Amino acid sequence: MSGVRTLIRIGLATLSLLALVALAAACAPRAITGLAAAALPGCLYEVRLTAHRPALVALTIDDTPDAAGTPAILDTLRAYGAHATFFVITDQIPHAESVLQRVRQEGHEIGNHFTTDRASIRLDSAAFERDLAASDSTLRRFGSSSWARPGSGWYSPRMVRAMERSGYRCALGTVYPLDGALGWPWLSTTYILAHVRPGAVVVLHDRGARARRTATVLGRVLPELKARGYDVVTLSELVSAADR
C-alpha cells in the first residue's frame, strides 16, 4: 500500500506541476493584471505607449542584491545594452554592498522591496510603515529611489497610501513567467517572448539558483527582443517615454 500511496502522491504532484505550466504558458497576463488594477488602483502594472512611441519594455529584477548571482545578471544586461530596475531587499545589502554599487554605476535603477523576503500584506499598518521607513533609510545611501514593490505582490489601499507618503510609487508588472516557482529557463523564455508587448513590465528574480536562471533567460530573451526592435529599459525610462 505504501508504494501505491507514493505513486498517487507523485501523480498528484505531476498534475499540479502541469497545471502551473499550463497557466504560465496560456494565461493572458494583461487581462489578469487589468482586473487587479481596476479592483485595487494605485500600482503601476504597465505603461500604455501610443503608436509613435519607441518599442520599450521595462525589466525588473526582484530580491536583489546577491553577491554570487547578481553579477551574472549585470554581465548579461551589459552585453546586450539593456537596463533594469532592481528591487532591493535591504537586509541583503551587507552581504553584497559592492554589487549594489555596481548596479547604480552601470546605469540601472533601484527600487524598494522592503527589508526582508516576506508578504508585505500580512503586516499591520504600523509594522508596514516601520518596514518601509527602515528600508527607505538604508536605500538612501545608494541614491534616490522612486519605486516600491510589496513583498509577494499583494497590496492594499492603505499600503499604497503609505508608499506615496514616503515618496514611492507602487510597481508590479504584466509579464510574470513564474520563475520563482518553476525552475525552467525554457519556460520563462517562452512565456516572456509570447506575452511581451510595448509598455510591458517584465518581472524576474535574483538570489541563488533563481539568479542563475535569470541570467540564462536574459541571455536568450534579450537578443530576441533586440531583433524585434525593442529597447529594454528601467521603469523610470519607460514612464518618461510615455510622458514625452
C-alpha positions, 0 to 999 in steps of 0.5 A: 500500500505504501508504494501505491500511496507514493505513486498517487502522491507523485501523480498528484504532484505531476498534475499540479506541476502541469497545471502551473505550466499550463497557466504560465504558458496560456494565461493572458497576463494583461487581462489578469493584471487589468482586473487587479488594477481596476479592483485595487488602483494605485500600482503601476502594472504597465505603461500604455505607449501610443503608436509613435512611441519607441518599442520599450519594455521595462525589466525588473529584477526582484530580491536583489542584491546577491553577491554570487548571482547578481553579477551574472545578471549585470554581465548579461544586461551589459552585453546586450545594452539593456537596463533594469530596475532592481528591487532591493531587499535591504537586509541583503545589502551587507552581504553584497554592498559592492554589487549594489554599487555596481548596479547604480554605476552601470546605469540601472535603477533601484527600487524598494522591496522592503527589508526582508523576503516576506508578504508585505500584506500580512503586516499591520499598518504600523509594522508596514510603515516601520518596514518601509521607513527602515528600508527607505533609510538604508536605500538612501545611501545608494541614491534616490529611489522612486519605486516600491514593490510589496513583498509577494505582490499583494497590496492594499489601499492603505499600503499604497497610501503609505508608499506615496507618503514616503515618496514611492510609487507602487510597481508590479508588472504584466509579464510574470513567467513564474520563475520563482516557482518553476525552475525552467529557463525554457519556460520563462523564455517562452512565456516572456517572448509570447506575452511581451508587448510595448509598455510591458513590465517584465518581472524576474528574480535574483538570489541563488539558483533563481539568479542563475536562471535569470541570467540564462533567460536574459541571455536568450530573451534579450537578443530576441527582443533586440531583433524585434526592435525593442529597447529594454529599459528601467521603469523610470525610462519607460514612464518618461517615454510615455510622458514625452 
